[in-house]
Amino acid sequence: MSEGTQYTSALLLCLLGSVAVTVLPKVLPLSFLHGDSLPSLLRHWLSFVPVAVMAALVGPDVLFYEGQFNISTSNLFLMVALPSLVVAWWSKNYFLTIVFGLSLVILARALGLY
């Protein structure tokens, strides 16, 4: 086997492995755990997963401002998150909430408030 073919084979194996570890964790639960076959208690518990994931992603960005833990009114993102929570609760729409929050950040910065 030539050196070029060896590198091509290694690259192909690496790509196939990357696809497998990316796709399998997403496909296997969907194919084996149909929503109607799960117990109602488990379905109810799993309904909180998207909220928990979103909180884990957004929480640090809201609570840490300019590299420090900041829960005062000088934290732009915290001040924007509070009315955005109201929009999220009222609309139950991620897209609308994100657009609203980003609009508030743009407006606050354009007006020189932060």
SULNORFEN-V450517 format. One record per residue. N is the residue number from 1. OMEGA is omega in degrees with one decimal (* if undefined). Layout:
n->N omega->OMEGA
n->N omega->OMEGA
This chain:
n->1 omega->-178.7
n->2 omega->-177.1
n->3 omega->179.5
n->4 omega->178.4
n->5 omega->179.1
n->6 omega->178.3
n->7 omega->178.4
n->8 omega->178.8
n->9 omega->179.2
n->10 omega->178.3
n->11 omega->178.4
n->12 omega->176.9
n->13 omega->178.2
n->14 omega->178.7
n->15 omega->178.9
n->16 omega->176.7
n->17 omega->178.0
n->18 omega->177.7
n->19 omega->-178.2
n->20 omega->-177.7
n->21 omega->176.8
n->22 omega->-173.4
n->23 omega->-174.5
n->24 omega->178.7
n->25 omega->179.3
n->26 omega->-174.8
n->27 omega->-176.4
n->28 omega->178.4
n->29 omega->179.4
n->30 omega->-177.1
n->31 omega->-178.2
n->32 omega->-176.7
n->33 omega->176.5
n->34 omega->-176.7
n->35 omega->-177.7
n->36 omega->-179.6
n->37 omega->-179.7
n->38 omega->174.3
n->39 omega->-175.4
n->40 omega->178.3
n->41 omega->178.9
n->42 omega->177.3
n->43 omega->178.7
n->44 omega->179.5
n->45 omega->-179.3
n->46 omega->179.3
n->47 omega->179.5
n->48 omega->-176.2
n->49 omega->179.7
n->50 omega->179.2
n->51 omega->-179.6
n->52 omega->179.0
n->53 omega->179.2
n->54 omega->178.7
n->55 omega->179.3
n->56 omega->179.1
n->57 omega->-173.5
n->58 omega->-175.0
n->59 omega->-179.8
n->60 omega->179.6
n->61 omega->-179.6
n->62 omega->-173.5
n->63 omega->177.8
n->64 omega->-177.4
n->65 omega->-178.2
n->66 omega->174.6
n->67 omega->-179.0
n->68 omega->173.3
n->69 omega->-173.4
n->70 omega->177.2
n->71 omega->178.8
n->72 omega->179.6
n->73 omega->176.5
n->74 omega->179.1
n->75 omega->-178.9
n->76 omega->-174.8
n->77 omega->175.5
n->78 omega->179.6
n->79 omega->177.2
n->80 omega->-177.5
n->81 omega->-176.9
n->82 omega->175.5
n->83 omega->177.3
n->84 omega->175.3
n->85 omega->177.9
n->86 omega->178.3
n->87 omega->179.1
n->88 omega->-179.7
n->89 omega->-176.9
n->90 omega->-173.3
n->91 omega->-174.6
n->92 omega->-175.6
n->93 omega->-179.0
n->94 omega->-175.9
n->95 omega->179.6
n->96 omega->179.3
n->97 omega->-179.7
n->98 omega->179.1
n->99 omega->178.8
n->100 omega->-179.6
n->101 omega->178.3
n->102 omega->178.0
n->103 omega->178.1
n->104 omega->177.9
n->105 omega->179.9
n->106 omega->-179.6
n->107 omega->-180.0
n->108 omega->180.0
n->109 omega->179.0
n->110 omega->179.2
n->111 omega->178.2
n->112 omega->-179.8
n->113 omega->-179.5
n->114 omega->*
